[in-house]
Amino acid sequence: MALEELGIACRFITVDADVEYNPDTYKFYKANGFIINQHKSLLQKKNYISMRYDLFKA
């Protein structure tokens, strides 16, 4: 069943994986289907990695 048929208005879940405290934090999200956002302003961040999960493909 498609998400729009379920009345879901959200498509992406986003997280900022804190890698300042634990550099491996993003691996948890990656293992659960999240991908790293590729916008250059987000890739320049040092203390977190911006990631997203697309609910549409779930």
NUTI-623883 format. One record per residue: x, y, z of N, C-alpha, C in turn; residue number from 1; chain. Coordinates in nm, 3 decimals, padded with zeros to 5 digits, m for minus. Each point is the difference from the previous one (the first is absolute). Layout:
<sites>
SITE       n.X       n.Y       n.Z      ca.X      ca.Y      ca.Z       c.X       c.Y       c.Z     n   chain
SITE         X         Y         Z         X         Y         Z         X         Y         Z   NUM       A
...
</sites>
This chain:
<sites>
SITE       n.X       n.Y       n.Z      ca.X      ca.Y      ca.Z       c.X       c.Y       c.Z     n   chain
SITE    00.085   m00.118    00.000   m00.085    00.118    00.000    00.089    00.124    00.000     1       A
SITE   m00.033    00.096   m00.084    00.079    00.122   m00.012   m00.020    00.089    00.122     2       A
SITE    00.103    00.077    00.034   m00.008    00.089    00.115   m00.112    00.101   m00.012     3       A
SITE   m00.019    00.053   m00.121   m00.106    00.101   m00.016   m00.138   m00.060    00.024     4       A
SITE   m00.015   m00.129   m00.026   m00.127   m00.067    00.028   m00.023   m00.014    00.150     5       A
SITE    00.107    00.000    00.076   m00.010   m00.010    00.146   m00.016    00.137    00.066     6       A
SITE    00.009    00.106   m00.079   m00.014    00.135    00.054    00.126    00.052    00.066     7       A
SITE    00.115   m00.055   m00.036    00.126    00.044    00.058    00.053    00.120   m00.078     8       A
SITE    00.028    00.108    00.071    00.044    00.123   m00.065    00.150    00.022    00.013     9       A
SITE    00.069   m00.090    00.062    00.145    00.012    00.018    00.069   m00.102   m00.090    10       A
SITE    00.104    00.043   m00.069    00.071   m00.093   m00.085    00.138   m00.034    00.055    11       A
SITE    00.069    00.098    00.057    00.136   m00.022    00.048    00.008    00.012    00.151    12       A
SITE    00.082   m00.085    00.059    00.040    00.015    00.140    00.145    00.047   m00.007    13       A
SITE    00.033    00.107    00.070    00.137    00.050   m00.001    00.059   m00.007    00.140    14       A
SITE    00.131   m00.023    00.004    00.072    00.000    00.127    00.133    00.072   m00.019    15       A
SITE    00.051    00.053    00.108    00.136    00.052    00.005    00.076   m00.092    00.094    16       A
SITE    00.073   m00.095   m00.058    00.074   m00.098    00.079    00.121    00.067    00.063    17       A
SITE    00.001    00.009    00.132    00.107    00.067    00.075    00.127   m00.084   m00.004    18       A
SITE    00.098    00.045   m00.077    00.126   m00.074   m00.011    00.112    00.067    00.080    19       A
SITE   m00.032    00.108    00.067    00.098    00.066    00.085    00.026   m00.086    00.125    20       A
SITE   m00.106   m00.049    00.059    00.011   m00.084    00.121    00.038   m00.143   m00.035    21       A
SITE   m00.065   m00.056   m00.105    00.027   m00.138   m00.042    00.008   m00.003   m00.152    22       A
SITE    00.119   m00.013   m00.057    00.017    00.003   m00.145   m00.075   m00.109   m00.076    23       A
SITE   m00.044   m00.105    00.067   m00.070   m00.111   m00.066   m00.152    00.011    00.005    24       A
SITE   m00.052    00.109    00.054   m00.145    00.015    00.015   m00.074   m00.016   m00.132    25       A
SITE    00.053    00.057   m00.107   m00.067   m00.006   m00.129   m00.017   m00.143   m00.052    26       A
SITE    00.086   m00.091    00.043   m00.008   m00.139   m00.046   m00.132   m00.067    00.039    27       A
SITE   m00.053    00.037    00.117   m00.130   m00.053    00.043   m00.109    00.039   m00.100    28       A
SITE   m00.002    00.127   m00.037   m00.101    00.048   m00.093    00.020   m00.059   m00.140    29       A
SITE    00.125   m00.009   m00.044    00.030   m00.058   m00.131   m00.048   m00.146   m00.006    30       A
SITE    00.021   m00.074    00.106   m00.044   m00.140    00.005   m00.153   m00.013   m00.005    31       A
SITE   m00.069    00.109    00.033   m00.146    00.000   m00.001   m00.058    00.074   m00.120    32       A
SITE    00.080    00.019   m00.104   m00.050    00.053   m00.126    00.014    00.148   m00.022    33       A
SITE    00.058    00.073    00.094    00.020    00.144   m00.018    00.118    00.023   m00.094    34       A
SITE   m00.006    00.109   m00.077    00.111    00.038   m00.086    00.047    00.140    00.037    35       A
SITE    00.125    00.030   m00.030    00.057    00.130    00.033   m00.050    00.105   m00.100    36       A
SITE   m00.047    00.113    00.053   m00.040    00.112   m00.085    00.123    00.056   m00.068    37       A
SITE   m00.008    00.025   m00.131    00.116    00.038   m00.078    00.014    00.150   m00.027    38       A
SITE   m00.086    00.082    00.056    00.012    00.144   m00.022    00.132    00.049    00.059    39       A
SITE    00.072    00.081   m00.075    00.136    00.038    00.041    00.003    00.072    00.134    40       A
SITE   m00.103    00.076    00.034    00.001    00.068    00.130   m00.012   m00.100    00.115    41       A
SITE   m00.067   m00.112   m00.025   m00.015   m00.102    00.104    00.124   m00.088    00.010    42       A
SITE    00.069   m00.019   m00.110    00.120   m00.084    00.001    00.117    00.069    00.072    43       A
SITE   m00.007    00.131    00.017    00.107    00.075    00.066   m00.008   m00.003    00.152    44       A
SITE   m00.109   m00.051    00.054   m00.017   m00.003    00.145    00.097   m00.100    00.061    45       A
SITE    00.058    00.036    00.113    00.100   m00.085    00.064   m00.055   m00.081    00.118    46       A
SITE   m00.104    00.052    00.067   m00.046   m00.066    00.121   m00.123   m00.090   m00.021    47       A
SITE   m00.056    00.001   m00.120   m00.110   m00.092   m00.029   m00.005   m00.032   m00.148    48       A
SITE   m00.066   m00.110   m00.031   m00.023   m00.040   m00.139   m00.151    00.003   m00.023    49       A
SITE   m00.043    00.080   m00.096   m00.142    00.011   m00.033   m00.040   m00.120   m00.087    50       A
SITE   m00.106   m00.070    00.041   m00.043   m00.120   m00.072   m00.152    00.002   m00.018    51       A
SITE   m00.048   m00.079   m00.097   m00.144   m00.008   m00.023   m00.041   m00.142   m00.035    52       A
SITE   m00.127   m00.029    00.027   m00.061   m00.128   m00.035   m00.126    00.030   m00.081    53       A
SITE   m00.011   m00.059   m00.116   m00.114    00.023   m00.090   m00.110   m00.102    00.031    54       A
SITE   m00.110    00.047    00.057   m00.111   m00.089    00.034   m00.071   m00.054   m00.124    55       A
SITE    00.012    00.070   m00.111   m00.071   m00.039   m00.122    00.048   m00.136   m00.053    56       A
SITE    00.128   m00.030    00.018    00.053   m00.126   m00.049   m00.015   m00.112    00.103    57       A
SITE   m00.047    00.034    00.119   m00.013   m00.101    00.107   m00.112   m00.097   m00.028    58       A
</sites>
